[in-house]
Amino acid sequence: MVNIMPVSELKNYGKVLDTVGPENPVFLTKNGYGKYVVIDLADYEAFEKFTKSKQLAQILNQAEKSGTRPLSEVAAELLK
């Protein structure tokens, strides 16, 4: 179920936070348009891992297409 609330609901933030759970974010609107998302910490950590994995896959794909790259260059990109 999609949970959408106006940002003004944050006046009673406890109510908003009570509705947030794993795989159950709360979308906050401002002036009728989507503006913010409140998500569970586990969901955020999973998103971060996904993002890092996607970046790594792109770097490896680039390296495969271009041949070889210096280790220092690859390490610098991975450590960003």
PDB file with one MODEL, atoms N, CA, C and O in Angstrom:
MODEL        1
ATOM      1  N   MET A   1       0.839  -1.183   0.000  1.00  0.00           N
ATOM      2  CA  MET A   1       0.000   0.000   0.000  1.00  0.00           C
ATOM      3  C   MET A   1       0.881   1.243   0.000  1.00  0.00           C
ATOM      4  O   MET A   1       1.822   1.340   0.788  1.00  0.00           O
ATOM      5  N   VAL A   2       0.584   2.180  -0.869  1.00  0.00           N
ATOM      6  CA  VAL A   2       1.327   3.432  -0.941  1.00  0.00           C
ATOM      7  C   VAL A   2       0.797   4.365   0.144  1.00  0.00           C
ATOM      8  O   VAL A   2      -0.411   4.566   0.273  1.00  0.00           O
ATOM      9  N   ASN A   3       1.711   4.925   0.915  1.00  0.00           N
ATOM     10  CA  ASN A   3       1.347   5.802   2.021  1.00  0.00           C
ATOM     11  C   ASN A   3       1.792   7.222   1.679  1.00  0.00           C
ATOM     12  O   ASN A   3       2.984   7.527   1.710  1.00  0.00           O
ATOM     13  N   ILE A   4       0.834   8.086   1.353  1.00  0.00           N
ATOM     14  CA  ILE A   4       1.113   9.466   0.956  1.00  0.00           C
ATOM     15  C   ILE A   4       0.456  10.410   1.952  1.00  0.00           C
ATOM     16  O   ILE A   4      -0.724  10.279   2.276  1.00  0.00           O
ATOM     17  N   MET A   5       1.249  11.365   2.430  1.00  0.00           N
ATOM     18  CA  MET A   5       0.741  12.343   3.404  1.00  0.00           C
ATOM     19  C   MET A   5       1.276  13.727   3.057  1.00  0.00           C
ATOM     20  O   MET A   5       2.357  13.846   2.481  1.00  0.00           O
ATOM     21  N   PRO A   6       0.531  14.767   3.402  1.00  0.00           N
ATOM     22  CA  PRO A   6       1.091  16.108   3.234  1.00  0.00           C
ATOM     23  C   PRO A   6       2.176  16.350   4.281  1.00  0.00           C
ATOM     24  O   PRO A   6       2.111  15.811   5.386  1.00  0.00           O
ATOM     25  N   VAL A   7       3.168  17.156   3.932  1.00  0.00           N
ATOM     26  CA  VAL A   7       4.273  17.436   4.841  1.00  0.00           C
ATOM     27  C   VAL A   7       3.772  18.058   6.150  1.00  0.00           C
ATOM     28  O   VAL A   7       4.442  17.954   7.178  1.00  0.00           O
ATOM     29  N   SER A   8       2.623  18.690   6.120  1.00  0.00           N
ATOM     30  CA  SER A   8       2.060  19.282   7.336  1.00  0.00           C
ATOM     31  C   SER A   8       1.772  18.233   8.404  1.00  0.00           C
ATOM     32  O   SER A   8       1.656  18.570   9.582  1.00  0.00           O
ATOM     33  N   GLU A   9       1.655  16.966   8.009  1.00  0.00           N
ATOM     34  CA  GLU A   9       1.440  15.887   8.977  1.00  0.00           C
ATOM     35  C   GLU A   9       2.624  15.728   9.918  1.00  0.00           C
ATOM     36  O   GLU A   9       2.499  15.089  10.963  1.00  0.00           O
ATOM     37  N   LEU A  10       3.778  16.302   9.563  1.00  0.00           N
ATOM     38  CA  LEU A  10       4.953  16.186  10.423  1.00  0.00           C
ATOM     39  C   LEU A  10       4.791  16.954  11.731  1.00  0.00           C
ATOM     40  O   LEU A  10       5.600  16.809  12.647  1.00  0.00           O
ATOM     41  N   LYS A  11       3.743  17.772  11.816  1.00  0.00           N
ATOM     42  CA  LYS A  11       3.458  18.426  13.100  1.00  0.00           C
ATOM     43  C   LYS A  11       3.265  17.366  14.164  1.00  0.00           C
ATOM     44  O   LYS A  11       3.611  17.567  15.328  1.00  0.00           O
ATOM     45  N   ASN A  12       2.709  16.232  13.756  1.00  0.00           N
ATOM     46  CA  ASN A  12       2.555  15.082  14.634  1.00  0.00           C
ATOM     47  C   ASN A  12       3.447  13.969  14.074  1.00  0.00           C
ATOM     48  O   ASN A  12       2.963  12.947  13.587  1.00  0.00           O
ATOM     49  N   TYR A  13       4.771  14.199  14.158  1.00  0.00           N
ATOM     50  CA  TYR A  13       5.712  13.294  13.511  1.00  0.00           C
ATOM     51  C   TYR A  13       5.647  11.863  14.036  1.00  0.00           C
ATOM     52  O   TYR A  13       5.984  10.925  13.315  1.00  0.00           O
ATOM     53  N   GLY A  14       5.224  11.691  15.265  1.00  0.00           N
ATOM     54  CA  GLY A  14       5.094  10.346  15.825  1.00  0.00           C
ATOM     55  C   GLY A  14       4.112   9.506  15.025  1.00  0.00           C
ATOM     56  O   GLY A  14       4.345   8.322  14.785  1.00  0.00           O
ATOM     57  N   LYS A  15       3.018  10.123  14.618  1.00  0.00           N
ATOM     58  CA  LYS A  15       2.014   9.435  13.804  1.00  0.00           C
ATOM     59  C   LYS A  15       2.598   9.018  12.468  1.00  0.00           C
ATOM     60  O   LYS A  15       2.347   7.912  11.990  1.00  0.00           O
ATOM     61  N   VAL A  16       3.385   9.910  11.864  1.00  0.00           N
ATOM     62  CA  VAL A  16       4.005   9.616  10.571  1.00  0.00           C
ATOM     63  C   VAL A  16       5.013   8.484  10.731  1.00  0.00           C
ATOM     64  O   VAL A  16       5.007   7.530   9.952  1.00  0.00           O
ATOM     65  N   LEU A  17       5.876   8.585  11.737  1.00  0.00           N
ATOM     66  CA  LEU A  17       6.908   7.574  11.946  1.00  0.00           C
ATOM     67  C   LEU A  17       6.324   6.206  12.286  1.00  0.00           C
ATOM     68  O   LEU A  17       6.911   5.178  11.950  1.00  0.00           O
ATOM     69  N   ASP A  18       5.179   6.192  12.947  1.00  0.00           N
ATOM     70  CA  ASP A  18       4.537   4.916  13.268  1.00  0.00           C
ATOM     71  C   ASP A  18       4.084   4.165  12.021  1.00  0.00           C
ATOM     72  O   ASP A  18       3.927   2.945  12.056  1.00  0.00           O
ATOM     73  N   THR A  19       3.875   4.880  10.924  1.00  0.00           N
ATOM     74  CA  THR A  19       3.405   4.230   9.698  1.00  0.00           C
ATOM     75  C   THR A  19       4.561   3.762   8.813  1.00  0.00           C
ATOM     76  O   THR A  19       4.346   3.014   7.859  1.00  0.00           O
ATOM     77  N   VAL A  20       5.790   4.199   9.124  1.00  0.00           N
ATOM     78  CA  VAL A  20       6.962   3.787   8.349  1.00  0.00           C
ATOM     79  C   VAL A  20       7.410   2.412   8.818  1.00  0.00           C
ATOM     80  O   VAL A  20       7.465   2.143  10.018  1.00  0.00           O
ATOM     81  N   GLY A  21       7.727   1.553   7.871  1.00  0.00           N
ATOM     82  CA  GLY A  21       8.229   0.234   8.213  1.00  0.00           C
ATOM     83  C   GLY A  21       9.014  -0.334   7.059  1.00  0.00           C
ATOM     84  O   GLY A  21       9.084   0.272   5.990  1.00  0.00           O
ATOM     85  N   PRO A  22       9.613  -1.508   7.269  1.00  0.00           N
ATOM     86  CA  PRO A  22      10.325  -2.132   6.154  1.00  0.00           C
ATOM     87  C   PRO A  22       9.400  -2.286   4.948  1.00  0.00           C
ATOM     88  O   PRO A  22       8.281  -2.786   5.061  1.00  0.00           O
ATOM     89  N   GLU A  23       9.887  -1.853   3.816  1.00  0.00           N
ATOM     90  CA  GLU A  23       9.135  -1.894   2.558  1.00  0.00           C
ATOM     91  C   GLU A  23       7.810  -1.134   2.635  1.00  0.00           C
ATOM     92  O   GLU A  23       6.875  -1.425   1.888  1.00  0.00           O
ATOM     93  N   ASN A  24       7.739  -0.160   3.543  1.00  0.00           N
ATOM     94  CA  ASN A  24       6.536   0.669   3.695  1.00  0.00           C
ATOM     95  C   ASN A  24       6.944   2.125   3.938  1.00  0.00           C
ATOM     96  O   ASN A  24       6.792   2.636   5.048  1.00  0.00           O
ATOM     97  N   PRO A  25       7.463   2.796   2.896  1.00  0.00           N
ATOM     98  CA  PRO A  25       7.864   4.194   3.069  1.00  0.00           C
ATOM     99  C   PRO A  25       6.660   5.122   3.137  1.00  0.00           C
ATOM    100  O   PRO A  25       5.548   4.752   2.757  1.00  0.00           O
ATOM    101  N   VAL A  26       6.898   6.319   3.621  1.00  0.00           N
ATOM    102  CA  VAL A  26       5.874   7.358   3.630  1.00  0.00           C
ATOM    103  C   VAL A  26       6.336   8.448   2.664  1.00  0.00           C
ATOM    104  O   VAL A  26       7.434   8.987   2.804  1.00  0.00           O
ATOM    105  N   PHE A  27       5.494   8.763   1.692  1.00  0.00           N
ATOM    106  CA  PHE A  27       5.777   9.819   0.729  1.00  0.00           C
ATOM    107  C   PHE A  27       5.110  11.087   1.227  1.00  0.00           C
ATOM    108  O   PHE A  27       3.907  11.108   1.487  1.00  0.00           O
ATOM    109  N   LEU A  28       5.903  12.148   1.359  1.00  0.00           N
ATOM    110  CA  LEU A  28       5.379  13.425   1.836  1.00  0.00           C
ATOM    111  C   LEU A  28       5.251  14.397   0.671  1.00  0.00           C
ATOM    112  O   LEU A  28       6.150  14.524  -0.160  1.00  0.00           O
ATOM    113  N   THR A  29       4.117  15.075   0.632  1.00  0.00           N
ATOM    114  CA  THR A  29       3.871  16.035  -0.438  1.00  0.00           C
ATOM    115  C   THR A  29       3.935  17.456   0.114  1.00  0.00           C
ATOM    116  O   THR A  29       3.668  17.703   1.290  1.00  0.00           O
ATOM    117  N   LYS A  30       4.297  18.379  -0.773  1.00  0.00           N
ATOM    118  CA  LYS A  30       4.299  19.802  -0.432  1.00  0.00           C
ATOM    119  C   LYS A  30       3.589  20.511  -1.566  1.00  0.00           C
ATOM    120  O   LYS A  30       3.990  20.402  -2.724  1.00  0.00           O
ATOM    121  N   ASN A  31       2.540  21.235  -1.237  1.00  0.00           N
ATOM    122  CA  ASN A  31       1.708  21.915  -2.236  1.00  0.00           C
ATOM    123  C   ASN A  31       1.172  20.940  -3.277  1.00  0.00           C
ATOM    124  O   ASN A  31       1.041  21.281  -4.452  1.00  0.00           O
ATOM    125  N   GLY A  32       0.866  19.734  -2.837  1.00  0.00           N
ATOM    126  CA  GLY A  32       0.262  18.738  -3.713  1.00  0.00           C
ATOM    127  C   GLY A  32       1.228  17.936  -4.574  1.00  0.00           C
ATOM    128  O   GLY A  32       0.801  17.094  -5.363  1.00  0.00           O
ATOM    129  N   TYR A  33       2.518  18.188  -4.432  1.00  0.00           N
ATOM    130  CA  TYR A  33       3.520  17.486  -5.233  1.00  0.00           C
ATOM    131  C   TYR A  33       4.456  16.685  -4.335  1.00  0.00           C
ATOM    132  O   TYR A  33       4.765  17.105  -3.220  1.00  0.00           O
ATOM    133  N   GLY A  34       4.900  15.541  -4.820  1.00  0.00           N
ATOM    134  CA  GLY A  34       5.839  14.723  -4.068  1.00  0.00           C
ATOM    135  C   GLY A  34       7.115  15.494  -3.776  1.00  0.00           C
ATOM    136  O   GLY A  34       7.681  16.128  -4.667  1.00  0.00           O
ATOM    137  N   LYS A  35       7.569  15.442  -2.526  1.00  0.00           N
ATOM    138  CA  LYS A  35       8.752  16.217  -2.138  1.00  0.00           C
ATOM    139  C   LYS A  35       9.759  15.379  -1.346  1.00  0.00           C
ATOM    140  O   LYS A  35      10.962  15.486  -1.582  1.00  0.00           O
ATOM    141  N   TYR A  36       9.286  14.544  -0.407  1.00  0.00           N
ATOM    142  CA  TYR A  36      10.172  13.803   0.486  1.00  0.00           C
ATOM    143  C   TYR A  36       9.680  12.368   0.633  1.00  0.00           C
ATOM    144  O   TYR A  36       8.520  12.050   0.370  1.00  0.00           O
ATOM    145  N   VAL A  37      10.621  11.502   1.069  1.00  0.00           N
ATOM    146  CA  VAL A  37      10.272  10.123   1.391  1.00  0.00           C
ATOM    147  C   VAL A  37      10.914   9.791   2.721  1.00  0.00           C
ATOM    148  O   VAL A  37      12.098  10.062   2.925  1.00  0.00           O
ATOM    149  N   VAL A  38      10.149   9.208   3.627  1.00  0.00           N
ATOM    150  CA  VAL A  38      10.679   8.730   4.898  1.00  0.00           C
ATOM    151  C   VAL A  38      10.692   7.209   4.798  1.00  0.00           C
ATOM    152  O   VAL A  38       9.658   6.575   4.587  1.00  0.00           O
ATOM    153  N   ILE A  39      11.903   6.631   4.956  1.00  0.00           N
ATOM    154  CA  ILE A  39      12.024   5.181   4.823  1.00  0.00           C
ATOM    155  C   ILE A  39      12.659   4.566   6.061  1.00  0.00           C
ATOM    156  O   ILE A  39      13.324   5.242   6.847  1.00  0.00           O
ATOM    157  N   ASP A  40      12.437   3.283   6.209  1.00  0.00           N
ATOM    158  CA  ASP A  40      13.018   2.501   7.279  1.00  0.00           C
ATOM    159  C   ASP A  40      14.534   2.416   7.072  1.00  0.00           C
ATOM    160  O   ASP A  40      14.995   2.374   5.931  1.00  0.00           O
ATOM    161  N   LEU A  41      15.302   2.390   8.140  1.00  0.00           N
ATOM    162  CA  LEU A  41      16.756   2.354   8.050  1.00  0.00           C
ATOM    163  C   LEU A  41      17.243   1.125   7.279  1.00  0.00           C
ATOM    164  O   LEU A  41      18.195   1.229   6.506  1.00  0.00           O
ATOM    165  N   ALA A  42      16.621  -0.018   7.471  1.00  0.00           N
ATOM    166  CA  ALA A  42      17.021  -1.226   6.744  1.00  0.00           C
ATOM    167  C   ALA A  42      16.828  -1.041   5.241  1.00  0.00           C
ATOM    168  O   ALA A  42      17.656  -1.494   4.451  1.00  0.00           O
ATOM    169  N   ASP A  43      15.751  -0.384   4.843  1.00  0.00           N
ATOM    170  CA  ASP A  43      15.519  -0.105   3.427  1.00  0.00           C
ATOM    171  C   ASP A  43      16.586   0.842   2.880  1.00  0.00           C
ATOM    172  O   ASP A  43      17.052   0.673   1.753  1.00  0.00           O
ATOM    173  N   TYR A  44      16.970   1.838   3.678  1.00  0.00           N
ATOM    174  CA  TYR A  44      17.999   2.775   3.252  1.00  0.00           C
ATOM    175  C   TYR A  44      19.337   2.059   3.067  1.00  0.00           C
ATOM    176  O   TYR A  44      20.037   2.290   2.081  1.00  0.00           O
ATOM    177  N   GLU A  45      19.688   1.199   4.008  1.00  0.00           N
ATOM    178  CA  GLU A  45      20.943   0.454   3.909  1.00  0.00           C
ATOM    179  C   GLU A  45      20.944  -0.451   2.678  1.00  0.00           C
ATOM    180  O   GLU A  45      21.965  -0.572   2.001  1.00  0.00           O
ATOM    181  N   ALA A  46      19.823  -1.078   2.387  1.00  0.00           N
ATOM    182  CA  ALA A  46      19.714  -1.921   1.194  1.00  0.00           C
ATOM    183  C   ALA A  46      19.866  -1.073  -0.066  1.00  0.00           C
ATOM    184  O   ALA A  46      20.517  -1.493  -1.022  1.00  0.00           O
ATOM    185  N   PHE A  47      19.272   0.109  -0.070  1.00  0.00           N
ATOM    186  CA  PHE A  47      19.397   1.028  -1.200  1.00  0.00           C
ATOM    187  C   PHE A  47      20.855   1.439  -1.403  1.00  0.00           C
ATOM    188  O   PHE A  47      21.336   1.481  -2.536  1.00  0.00           O
ATOM    189  N   GLU A  48      21.552   1.739  -0.324  1.00  0.00           N
ATOM    190  CA  GLU A  48      22.960   2.127  -0.401  1.00  0.00           C
ATOM    191  C   GLU A  48      23.798   0.985  -0.986  1.00  0.00           C
ATOM    192  O   GLU A  48      24.657   1.217  -1.836  1.00  0.00           O
ATOM    193  N   LYS A  49      23.548  -0.238  -0.532  1.00  0.00           N
ATOM    194  CA  LYS A  49      24.282  -1.397  -1.067  1.00  0.00           C
ATOM    195  C   LYS A  49      23.999  -1.563  -2.554  1.00  0.00           C
ATOM    196  O   LYS A  49      24.911  -1.836  -3.334  1.00  0.00           O
ATOM    197  N   PHE A  50      22.749  -1.401  -2.947  1.00  0.00           N
ATOM    198  CA  PHE A  50      22.375  -1.503  -4.352  1.00  0.00           C
ATOM    199  C   PHE A  50      23.087  -0.444  -5.182  1.00  0.00           C
ATOM    200  O   PHE A  50      23.607  -0.738  -6.258  1.00  0.00           O
ATOM    201  N   THR A  51      23.110   0.779  -4.684  1.00  0.00           N
ATOM    202  CA  THR A  51      23.755   1.882  -5.391  1.00  0.00           C
ATOM    203  C   THR A  51      25.247   1.609  -5.567  1.00  0.00           C
ATOM    204  O   THR A  51      25.793   1.798  -6.654  1.00  0.00           O
ATOM    205  N   LYS A  52      25.902   1.165  -4.500  1.00  0.00           N
ATOM    206  CA  LYS A  52      27.333   0.866  -4.578  1.00  0.00           C
ATOM    207  C   LYS A  52      27.584  -0.277  -5.556  1.00  0.00           C
ATOM    208  O   LYS A  52      28.545  -0.227  -6.323  1.00  0.00           O
ATOM    209  N   SER A  53      26.739  -1.301  -5.542  1.00  0.00           N
ATOM    210  CA  SER A  53      26.886  -2.432  -6.462  1.00  0.00           C
ATOM    211  C   SER A  53      26.714  -1.985  -7.904  1.00  0.00           C
ATOM    212  O   SER A  53      27.445  -2.428  -8.790  1.00  0.00           O
ATOM    213  N   LYS A  54      25.749  -1.109  -8.134  1.00  0.00           N
ATOM    214  CA  LYS A  54      25.513  -0.597  -9.483  1.00  0.00           C
ATOM    215  C   LYS A  54      26.719   0.203  -9.969  1.00  0.00           C
ATOM    216  O   LYS A  54      27.135   0.067 -11.119  1.00  0.00           O
ATOM    217  N   GLN A  55      27.280   1.038  -9.091  1.00  0.00           N
ATOM    218  CA  GLN A  55      28.455   1.824  -9.455  1.00  0.00           C
ATOM    219  C   GLN A  55      29.631   0.901  -9.776  1.00  0.00           C
ATOM    220  O   GLN A  55      30.350   1.121 -10.751  1.00  0.00           O
ATOM    221  N   LEU A  56      29.820  -0.116  -8.964  1.00  0.00           N
ATOM    222  CA  LEU A  56      30.907  -1.063  -9.195  1.00  0.00           C
ATOM    223  C   LEU A  56      30.724  -1.767 -10.537  1.00  0.00           C
ATOM    224  O   LEU A  56      31.688  -1.932 -11.285  1.00  0.00           O
ATOM    225  N   ALA A  57      29.507  -2.178 -10.846  1.00  0.00           N
ATOM    226  CA  ALA A  57      29.229  -2.843 -12.119  1.00  0.00           C
ATOM    227  C   ALA A  57      29.541  -1.911 -13.288  1.00  0.00           C
ATOM    228  O   ALA A  57      30.085  -2.359 -14.297  1.00  0.00           O
ATOM    229  N   GLN A  58      29.208  -0.625 -13.171  1.00  0.00           N
ATOM    230  CA  GLN A  58      29.500   0.341 -14.231  1.00  0.00           C
ATOM    231  C   GLN A  58      31.006   0.519 -14.417  1.00  0.00           C
ATOM    232  O   GLN A  58      31.494   0.592 -15.545  1.00  0.00           O
ATOM    233  N   ILE A  59      31.734   0.588 -13.309  1.00  0.00           N
ATOM    234  CA  ILE A  59      33.187   0.738 -13.375  1.00  0.00           C
ATOM    235  C   ILE A  59      33.811  -0.488 -14.042  1.00  0.00           C
ATOM    236  O   ILE A  59      34.679  -0.359 -14.904  1.00  0.00           O
ATOM    237  N   LEU A  60      33.363  -1.673 -13.638  1.00  0.00           N
ATOM    238  CA  LEU A  60      33.897  -2.900 -14.223  1.00  0.00           C
ATOM    239  C   LEU A  60      33.548  -3.001 -15.708  1.00  0.00           C
ATOM    240  O   LEU A  60      34.361  -3.454 -16.513  1.00  0.00           O
ATOM    241  N   ASN A  61      32.348  -2.580 -16.060  1.00  0.00           N
ATOM    242  CA  ASN A  61      31.928  -2.590 -17.458  1.00  0.00           C
ATOM    243  C   ASN A  61      32.800  -1.636 -18.286  1.00  0.00           C
ATOM    244  O   ASN A  61      33.223  -1.973 -19.392  1.00  0.00           O
ATOM    245  N   GLN A  62      33.062  -0.450 -17.740  1.00  0.00           N
ATOM    246  CA  GLN A  62      33.933   0.515 -18.418  1.00  0.00           C
ATOM    247  C   GLN A  62      35.333  -0.061 -18.606  1.00  0.00           C
ATOM    248  O   GLN A  62      35.925   0.065 -19.677  1.00  0.00           O
ATOM    249  N   ALA A  63      35.852  -0.689 -17.565  1.00  0.00           N
ATOM    250  CA  ALA A  63      37.191  -1.267 -17.632  1.00  0.00           C
ATOM    251  C   ALA A  63      37.246  -2.371 -18.674  1.00  0.00           C
ATOM    252  O   ALA A  63      38.225  -2.487 -19.410  1.00  0.00           O
ATOM    253  N   GLU A  64      36.208  -3.172 -18.738  1.00  0.00           N
ATOM    254  CA  GLU A  64      36.166  -4.264 -19.711  1.00  0.00           C
ATOM    255  C   GLU A  64      36.152  -3.716 -21.137  1.00  0.00           C
ATOM    256  O   GLU A  64      36.829  -4.250 -22.017  1.00  0.00           O
ATOM    257  N   LYS A  65      35.384  -2.655 -21.363  1.00  0.00           N
ATOM    258  CA  LYS A  65      35.282  -2.069 -22.699  1.00  0.00           C
ATOM    259  C   LYS A  65      36.574  -1.366 -23.124  1.00  0.00           C
ATOM    260  O   LYS A  65      36.960  -1.423 -24.292  1.00  0.00           O
ATOM    261  N   SER A  66      37.234  -0.711 -22.183  1.00  0.00           N
ATOM    262  CA  SER A  66      38.405   0.085 -22.532  1.00  0.00           C
ATOM    263  C   SER A  66      39.710  -0.693 -22.442  1.00  0.00           C
ATOM    264  O   SER A  66      40.769  -0.155 -22.764  1.00  0.00           O
ATOM    265  N   GLY A  67      39.654  -1.905 -22.026  1.00  0.00           N
ATOM    266  CA  GLY A  67      40.880  -2.686 -21.892  1.00  0.00           C
ATOM    267  C   GLY A  67      41.359  -2.653 -20.467  1.00  0.00           C
ATOM    268  O   GLY A  67      40.694  -3.171 -19.570  1.00  0.00           O
ATOM    269  N   THR A  68      42.496  -2.052 -20.250  1.00  0.00           N
ATOM    270  CA  THR A  68      43.044  -2.022 -18.889  1.00  0.00           C
ATOM    271  C   THR A  68      43.062  -0.590 -18.370  1.00  0.00           C
ATOM    272  O   THR A  68      43.065   0.376 -19.133  1.00  0.00           O
ATOM    273  N   ARG A  69      43.074  -0.494 -17.047  1.00  0.00           N
ATOM    274  CA  ARG A  69      43.162   0.798 -16.378  1.00  0.00           C
ATOM    275  C   ARG A  69      44.136   0.648 -15.220  1.00  0.00           C
ATOM    276  O   ARG A  69      44.254  -0.437 -14.651  1.00  0.00           O
ATOM    277  N   PRO A  70      44.824   1.700 -14.870  1.00  0.00           N
ATOM    278  CA  PRO A  70      45.734   1.626 -13.730  1.00  0.00           C
ATOM    279  C   PRO A  70      44.961   1.312 -12.444  1.00  0.00           C
ATOM    280  O   PRO A  70      43.862   1.822 -12.225  1.00  0.00           O
ATOM    281  N   LEU A  71      45.550   0.472 -11.609  1.00  0.00           N
ATOM    282  CA  LEU A  71      44.908   0.086 -10.352  1.00  0.00           C
ATOM    283  C   LEU A  71      44.583   1.304  -9.500  1.00  0.00           C
ATOM    284  O   LEU A  71      43.529   1.340  -8.864  1.00  0.00           O
ATOM    285  N   SER A  72      45.454   2.294  -9.471  1.00  0.00           N
ATOM    286  CA  SER A  72      45.222   3.491  -8.650  1.00  0.00           C
ATOM    287  C   SER A  72      43.967   4.234  -9.103  1.00  0.00           C
ATOM    288  O   SER A  72      43.241   4.785  -8.275  1.00  0.00           O
ATOM    289  N   GLU A  73      43.709   4.254 -10.402  1.00  0.00           N
ATOM    290  CA  GLU A  73      42.513   4.917 -10.935  1.00  0.00           C
ATOM    291  C   GLU A  73      41.247   4.172 -10.527  1.00  0.00           C
ATOM    292  O   GLU A  73      40.265   4.785 -10.110  1.00  0.00           O
ATOM    293  N   VAL A  74      41.274   2.860 -10.650  1.00  0.00           N
ATOM    294  CA  VAL A  74      40.116   2.047 -10.267  1.00  0.00           C
ATOM    295  C   VAL A  74      39.869   2.161  -8.764  1.00  0.00           C
ATOM    296  O   VAL A  74      38.728   2.325  -8.332  1.00  0.00           O
ATOM    297  N   ALA A  75      40.933   2.075  -7.969  1.00  0.00           N
ATOM    298  CA  ALA A  75      40.796   2.190  -6.513  1.00  0.00           C
ATOM    299  C   ALA A  75      40.222   3.544  -6.123  1.00  0.00           C
ATOM    300  O   ALA A  75      39.384   3.617  -5.224  1.00  0.00           O
ATOM    301  N   ALA A  76      40.650   4.613  -6.775  1.00  0.00           N
ATOM    302  CA  ALA A  76      40.136   5.957  -6.474  1.00  0.00           C
ATOM    303  C   ALA A  76      38.644   6.037  -6.749  1.00  0.00           C
ATOM    304  O   ALA A  76      37.906   6.645  -5.974  1.00  0.00           O
ATOM    305  N   GLU A  77      38.187   5.433  -7.842  1.00  0.00           N
ATOM    306  CA  GLU A  77      36.755   5.453  -8.161  1.00  0.00           C
ATOM    307  C   GLU A  77      35.965   4.637  -7.168  1.00  0.00           C
ATOM    308  O   GLU A  77      34.867   5.032  -6.778  1.00  0.00           O
ATOM    309  N   LEU A  78      36.504   3.500  -6.750  1.00  0.00           N
ATOM    310  CA  LEU A  78      35.791   2.638  -5.801  1.00  0.00           C
ATOM    311  C   LEU A  78      35.686   3.272  -4.428  1.00  0.00           C
ATOM    312  O   LEU A  78      34.716   3.031  -3.708  1.00  0.00           O
ATOM    313  N   LEU A  79      36.665   4.074  -4.055  1.00  0.00           N
ATOM    314  CA  LEU A  79      36.684   4.665  -2.721  1.00  0.00           C
ATOM    315  C   LEU A  79      35.941   5.985  -2.622  1.00  0.00           C
ATOM    316  O   LEU A  79      35.902   6.588  -1.550  1.00  0.00           O
ATOM    317  N   LYS A  80      35.348   6.449  -3.723  1.00  0.00           N
ATOM    318  CA  LYS A  80      34.563   7.704  -3.701  1.00  0.00           C
ATOM    319  C   LYS A  80      33.416   7.585  -2.749  1.00  0.00           C
ATOM    320  O   LYS A  80      32.644   8.530  -2.592  1.00  0.00           O
TER     321      LYS A  80
ENDMDL
END
